[in-house]
Amino acid sequence: MATETASVATATDDERLKNSVHGLVIAPDDEGYDEARSIWNGAIDRRPAWIVRCTGVADVIAAVRFARERDLLVAVRSGGHGVGGHALCDGGLVIDLSPMKGIHVDPQARTARAEAGVLWGELDRETQVFGLATVGGIVSHTGVSGLTLGGGIGWLMRKYGATVDNLLSVDLVTANGELVTASDDHNRDLFWGVRGGGGNFGIVTSFEYRLHPVGPIVLAGPIFHHLRDAPEVLRFYREFAAAAPDELTTIVELELAPPLPFLPEEVHGEPIVMVGACYAGAPEDGAEVVRPLKEFGSPIVDRLEPKPYLALQSMFDPLVPHGWHRYWKSVELPPLTDGAIDTLIDGTSRITSPRSYTIILQLGGALGRVPEDASAFSQRDATHNLVINAVWTEDDPEGERHTAWARDFFDALQPHARDRVYVNFLGDEGPDRVRQAYGTAKYDRLVELKRAYDPTNFFRLNQNIQPD
Ligand SMILES: Cc1cc2nc3c(=O)[nH]c(=O)nc-3n(C[C@H](O)[C@H](O)[C@H](O)COP(=O)(O)OP(=O)(O)OC[C@H]3O[C@@H](n4cnc5c(N)ncnc54)[C@H](O)[C@@H]3O)c2cc1C
């Protein structure tokens, strides 16, 4: 009897929801349901009761009110790259912003407004027409939404700060279903919180960014060395990175050489270390800066050369396709000690899957000079972010072994790491790790803000700030 009542109510609700939004509402029996509930991390398999593919602010407001009235669990999805899978829920309602693709660039004012479903490659394409860009992520199919709300780091960060340092305003739908603007002039407290505090305070429907002259040609790209040379390469890198100007951002990757056409076939599958760099300035000025990096040791291949900024921004795309299974462990590293270098090399030599890798992003520069209390983003004094990525395909039965590799590697790094982590590199790891991302003082301030804007924790499928 109870089941019957529930199914009658659901049928009515289904119609009500479909009538209240303009975008597609997809339920489990509908065509396209499996595609609509798939996100970047193929290991996430959840079955929402409804997925609302919002076409604009009105749909977002309608979906929030619908869920609120029925006390439904709500997930918010934009680019779908969150590795922990918070963009999906079992039962409940997914508010899917991915159809919201509007972009408007004002080349005179050097600003851009992007709707919540825009991906970095899409925004870069529009801004690069005018030789402009804001600080984005390093993969073109990551969403601007989740990345910005967690802080945002990428190739331009040491010159222009984090993505949130270039955020001018957001439009946001609150847990009550009201649209507000947050900026330096409106709802300043909320603006402080959305710049790093994730989706805890509402659903951002659009972002306004400051742009900078970038490219269209930049001096950038990777240099690959054998892992056997890594002790010298990483010691050299440590000194080189420490002395780098703000224009230069570097990234290190340790992995088994992927079968990319520009890597010689005989190294495919062999352990390698990659040092990548991007000079955010005139390529001719950067040549002298990167010369020591290019001249060091005996690289397998050197692809650090002038290239379109758009090519740089999609350089990693083939290595991170949608659908593979992933498990991440991330931590902040101080300047690399000899012990850290040895552990990195040892961990890489134990890789269990040809698709797994470890990435280390260099922070500092302009990003590090913004005061810690300027926003919720909490990486001002960080030197490096490291992410150990265990990656395998659906038909590989050894997922457990690959995740164990990541966990063991992470544990081995602990003596060399800081007790902090970048919130956007967290999986679904529980409240202690979220607190670790912000530190106690900032976390407490975020709790106050959460109590003001979302006291019932309506938005809780995220790196959650718990109101009580
Ligand atoms: C391949 C890859 C590369 C990456 N590279 C970088 C990088 O270079 N720099 C970097 O800083 N990070 C990077 N990240 C991490 C990335 O910032 C986070 O995974 C981020 O959450 C992705 O945002 P999304 O919109 O694509 O994901 P989603 O999974 O759609 O969103 C993640 C979460 O953010 C919240 N959310 C999303 N949109 C909204 C919204 N509009 N309003 C309110 N809340 C919202 C929700 O809680 C949601 O669960 C990368 C991740 C991947 C998988």
The ligand as an ORCA input file, in Angstrom:
! r2SCAN-3c Opt
* xyz 0 1
  C      40.827     15.890    -15.754
  C      40.760     16.916    -14.655
  C      41.586     18.012    -14.690
  C      41.535     18.972    -13.679
  N      42.372     20.046    -13.740
  C      42.278     21.003    -12.803
  C      43.075     22.171    -12.887
  O      43.868     22.344    -13.802
  N      42.931     23.112    -11.932
  C      42.051     22.976    -10.900
  O      41.967     23.890    -10.079
  N      41.283     21.867    -10.787
  C      41.374     20.889    -11.714
  N      40.600     19.774    -11.610
  C      39.712     19.621    -10.457
  C      38.409     20.337    -10.747
  O      38.564     21.698    -10.413
  C      37.260     19.750     -9.909
  O      37.099     18.398    -10.244
  C      35.973     20.506    -10.151
  O      35.029     20.114     -9.184
  C      35.413     20.225    -11.520
  O      34.308     21.040    -11.777
  P      33.175     20.528    -12.766
  O      32.158     21.606    -12.892
  O      33.784     19.979    -13.994
  O      32.618     19.269    -11.970
  P      31.235     18.822    -11.346
  O      31.462     17.407    -10.939
  O      30.094     19.103    -12.248
  O      31.103     19.709    -10.072
  C      31.807     19.417     -8.896
  C      31.000     19.923     -7.715
  O      31.015     21.334     -7.709
  C      29.745     21.830     -7.288
  N      29.208     22.628     -8.384
  C      29.456     22.461     -9.702
  N      28.879     23.438    -10.392
  C      28.263     24.238     -9.508
  C      27.522     25.448     -9.619
  N      27.324     26.023    -10.800
  N      27.040     26.001     -8.494
  C      27.251     25.433     -7.293
  N      27.964     24.310     -7.133
  C      28.457     23.723     -8.224
  C      28.892     20.644     -6.941
  O      29.026     20.385     -5.570
  C      29.521     19.543     -7.741
  O      29.339     18.282     -7.164
  C      40.620     18.813    -12.607
  C      39.788     17.699    -12.572
  C      39.856     16.762    -13.574
  C      38.974     15.557    -13.502
*
